[in-house]
C-alpha cells in the first residue's frame, strides 16, 4: 500500500514538473543573449532580457541592447515581435547613420529571426531589405548580470 502511494506521488510530481518545465521553456525569455547579424561585419551585440508571462497570457519581454536602445517584445504563438525607433538604426555604405523604425521578429524556440528597418530620415541611403539574425543564450538569469 505504501509503495502504491509513493509511486502515485512520484508520477504526479513528475507530470507536474514536466508541465512547468515546458511552460518555462516556451515562454521564458529572461537572460543574456549574444545577437549576430548574419552577413554583417561587426554585427554582434548583446541583449539583456526580462520576460513576464501572466497566467492570463500576453507574455512581454523587456530587452536592453548593448548598442544603447531598449524595447518590449510580445509573444504571439511561437513568435516574439518588437518595434523600436532608433536614431542611429540605419548604417549607410558611406559610414553615416540615420533614423530608422525597426521591426524585430524571431522564433521563440530556434532563436533565429529577421529585423526590417524603415527609414524615417529623408536624407538616408536606400533601404536594403531585412537582415537575418541569430540569438545565442549566454545566461539564464538577469539577476546574475
PyMOL commands that set and color helices and strands:
alter all, ss='L'
color gray80, all
select helices_A, chain A and resi 2-27+142-144
alter helices_A, ss='H'
color red, helices_A
select strands_A, chain A and resi 31-37+44-52+60-65+70-76+79-91+97-107+112-119+131-139
alter strands_A, ss='S'
color yellow, strands_A
deselect
rebuild
show_as cartoon
